[in-house]
Amino acid sequence: MAKSKSEILDDFQEFIRKYGGKYKEWCVGTAPDAKTQLFNVHKFKNGVDKGLFREADQVYAYKIAPHTKQ
């Protein structure tokens, strides 16, 4: 079951606080397939980068790194 909008927002805010940085150092977006967008388009590296995605209207966030593409 998908989480509510407020639960997803809380997840993202908690995640960003946990891994630090200013909000401008993070990329947040929506896509029909958030996982594919995150890994294939933005070059996110699992186990290296900090990021998460949630099922809603498919939203994702990741901390911007030198190798990621915005």
Residue pairs with C-beta under 8 A, 6 or more apart in sequence:
2 54
2 55
2 56
3 11
3 54
3 55
3 56
5 56
8 54
8 56
8 59
11 52
11 54
12 28
12 52
12 54
12 59
12 61
15 50
15 52
15 61
16 23
16 26
16 61
19 50
19 63
21 63
25 63
25 64
26 61
26 62
26 63
26 64
27 42
27 61
27 62
27 64
27 68
27 70
28 59
28 60
28 61
29 37
29 59
29 60
29 61
30 57
30 58
30 59
30 60
31 37
31 58
31 60
32 58
33 58
34 53
34 54
34 58
34 59
34 60
35 53
35 60
37 58
37 60
38 44
38 51
38 53
38 60
38 62
39 46
41 69
42 62
42 68
42 69
42 70
43 67
43 68
43 69
44 51
44 62
44 68
45 67
48 65
49 62
49 63
49 65
49 68
50 62
50 63
51 60
51 61
51 62
51 63
52 60
52 61
53 59
53 60
53 61
54 60
62 68
64 70
